[in-house]
Amino acid sequence: MRSALWWKTFRDAKASVGGVAFALFAIAALVAGLYPMYRDQLTDELFPEELRRFFGDVASIATPEGYYVSQHFAYASMLAAIVGLIAGSAAVAGEEAAGTLDLLLAQPVRRSRLLLEKAAGIGVGIAAAALGSLLGFLVLAPWVDVGLHLGPIAAAHLHMVHQAALFSAVAISGSAWLPTRAQAGLAGAAVMVAAWVAVGLGATIEALSALRDVSPFGWVDYEAVLRGDSWEWRGVVLDVVLTAALLALACWGFERRDIVAGPRETGGWRRYLVAGRIRGNETSSESPAAIREHPR
Amino acid sequence: MLPAIRTDGLTKRYGRVLALDGLALEVERGEVFGFLGPNGAGKTTTIRLLLDLIRPTAGRASILGHDCQRESLAARAQVGYLPGDLRLYDGLTARQHVALAARLRGARPDWRWVGELAERLGLDLDRKAGALSRGNKQKVGILLALFARPPVLILDEPTSGLDPLVQHAVHELLVEEARRGTAVFFSSHVMSEVERVCSRVAVLHRGRLMRIDTVEGLRARAIRRVRVRFDGAVPPRAAFDLPGVTVRHFDAAGAEFEVRGDFDPLVKALAQGHVADLVAELPPLEDVVVQMYEEGSA
């Protein structure tokens, strides 16, 4: 197992995964630990409706589920997605920019297998980060009344995982098409921020309510899940289908394109345009500059 | 028998830049094949095309009969590769690198052979790559190329960064592998090592193949310097106004010529006098190749 690529991918992301898992654990434990103190003081007058709607699309903060969504899940799902983005952007573009992709692709392995093994490692990383958050609740549950059953809390964490997996697939796809980690990360981050802003605007402005349906953050109603009312099948199906489609797109693009040779210190679109024209020759002995010296 | 490596009209174009222009060559099993050329000649492009890291604009390449693009997996299964600008995972040891590569190959490494290689290269298998010097990292790269004992080795400047003793060990390894029937295809800027280990050499310039020949063949075709000492009868100076012969020095005691091509006209001209001594020097490969680059540039 230790020599498997998915395990190595997981290990490579251990700093960001560990950091986010610990942060989520601490925040979950703090939010759950403080709940009994605030329970009787929470009223919807504390936050204007627009604010509640923008941050987590919460109907009422006076309920335990509303409290946890506004104080934890609205941000935890974002942090889990950031883990996916960081690891996803490194999946191919990070290796390519570091110059280590040649080592892997020189072996008789399909590029798509390599990409999917890396995606599996990233999935494990996202699950580990979500587990950190869940542990925060589990550690406190025997000692304080967290106000919710553990089943719905675990279900909300599962939703967090497939939601973050979708954003990691965006970054992996960018990573497979673009040759630097910065570009892939930027593309994934842009999509995530746009999705977050879209669901906030959709929840607060009536005329823009359709935006909630196009944003992945709007596909899971964490309040309903924590109430134990429903399992958000629509969100699960949409996330899983889109994740699979993005990974398929990533495999397709990655299988077809040239691999840029040698390590590169910086990214940048101008660099990409140059690399696009002169792929395959960026080594110390055969640099694009060297080739450009001999135009034909 | 199928050649170990075959390219046919292999071409790679990057926009307006032609990096490789219709390369056609064959590398046989059991030979050490040197691939020479100045920076930007197309050596690394050729190697990356063989490994399917980049796709050709035209032409085709095959390894042991497997098309490098259409049967890429089968082709790469035959190859051990050392990149020119080797980068390793800083957090992994040499042993872990081998285990990862072996897993991707779907094979178990022969740890006894890995240990023997490490010993011959003077490499500690259990130190993390991040803590290794450039030379030791290069040894890990060589280990990764050789550990699976593939029938074809593609090595981009394999001795770069190695001390002379380890360079010698690598040369010995390559020659031994070639004796076992392995085809060794390697690019190098170090002509002395090419002379020492290669049976044949291809010279590339600006993406075009200039020549393929044995090392001796290349040297024989180059300008050779001939020194002659006369004793008594001296042939007339005019007898040496010959095509391919340049007279550098001429007097009653002796002469010095530069000869390009066939020796026969010079020998016949010399026969008109009495030659007491004759020395014909084959130039070092480096001079031959530099001469070819200059001709190519002109």
Chai-1 contact restraints between the chains, C-beta under 6 A:
chainA,res_idxA,chainB,res_idxB,connection_type,confidence,min_distance_angstrom,max_distance_angstrom,comment,restraint_id
A,S3,B,A99,contact,1.0,0.0,6.0,A-B,restraint_1
A,S3,B,L100,contact,1.0,0.0,6.0,A-B,restraint_2
A,S3,B,R103,contact,1.0,0.0,6.0,A-B,restraint_3
A,A98,B,R87,contact,1.0,0.0,6.0,A-B,restraint_4
A,G99,B,R87,contact,1.0,0.0,6.0,A-B,restraint_5
A,T100,B,R87,contact,1.0,0.0,6.0,A-B,restraint_6
A,D102,B,P83,contact,1.0,0.0,6.0,A-B,restraint_7
A,L105,B,L53,contact,1.0,0.0,6.0,A-B,restraint_8
A,A106,B,L51,contact,1.0,0.0,6.0,A-B,restraint_9
A,A106,B,Y81,contact,1.0,0.0,6.0,A-B,restraint_10
A,Q107,B,A101,contact,1.0,0.0,6.0,A-B,restraint_11
A,Q107,B,L104,contact,1.0,0.0,6.0,A-B,restraint_12
A,Q107,B,R105,contact,1.0,0.0,6.0,A-B,restraint_13
A,P108,B,L73,contact,1.0,0.0,6.0,A-B,restraint_14
A,P108,B,R76,contact,1.0,0.0,6.0,A-B,restraint_15
A,P108,B,A77,contact,1.0,0.0,6.0,A-B,restraint_16
A,P108,B,R105,contact,1.0,0.0,6.0,A-B,restraint_17
A,V109,B,L104,contact,1.0,0.0,6.0,A-B,restraint_18
A,D258,B,I54,contact,1.0,0.0,6.0,A-B,restraint_19
A,I259,B,L53,contact,1.0,0.0,6.0,A-B,restraint_20
A,G262,B,D85,contact,1.0,0.0,6.0,A-B,restraint_21
A,P263,B,R87,contact,1.0,0.0,6.0,A-B,restraint_22
A,R277,B,Y14,contact,1.0,0.0,6.0,A-B,restraint_23
A,R277,B,G15,contact,1.0,0.0,6.0,A-B,restraint_24
A,I278,B,Y14,contact,1.0,0.0,6.0,A-B,restraint_25
A,G280,B,T45,contact,1.0,0.0,6.0,A-B,restraint_26
A,G280,B,R48,contact,1.0,0.0,6.0,A-B,restraint_27
A,G280,B,I54,contact,1.0,0.0,6.0,A-B,restraint_28
A,N281,B,A19,contact,1.0,0.0,6.0,A-B,restraint_29
A,N281,B,T45,contact,1.0,0.0,6.0,A-B,restraint_30
A,T283,B,T44,contact,1.0,0.0,6.0,A-B,restraint_31
A,T283,B,G84,contact,1.0,0.0,6.0,A-B,restraint_32
A,T283,B,D85,contact,1.0,0.0,6.0,A-B,restraint_33
A,S284,B,D85,contact,1.0,0.0,6.0,A-B,restraint_34
A,S285,B,N39,contact,1.0,0.0,6.0,A-B,restraint_35
A,S285,B,G84,contact,1.0,0.0,6.0,A-B,restraint_36
A,E286,B,N39,contact,1.0,0.0,6.0,A-B,restraint_37
A,E286,B,G40,contact,1.0,0.0,6.0,A-B,restraint_38
A,E286,B,T44,contact,1.0,0.0,6.0,A-B,restraint_39
A,A290,B,N39,contact,1.0,0.0,6.0,A-B,restraint_40
A,A290,B,G40,contact,1.0,0.0,6.0,A-B,restraint_41
A,I291,B,V17,contact,1.0,0.0,6.0,A-B,restraint_42
A,I291,B,A19,contact,1.0,0.0,6.0,A-B,restraint_43
A,I291,B,G40,contact,1.0,0.0,6.0,A-B,restraint_44
A,H294,B,G40,contact,1.0,0.0,6.0,A-B,restraint_45
A,H294,B,R206,contact,1.0,0.0,6.0,A-B,restraint_46
A,R296,B,L18,contact,1.0,0.0,6.0,A-B,restraint_47
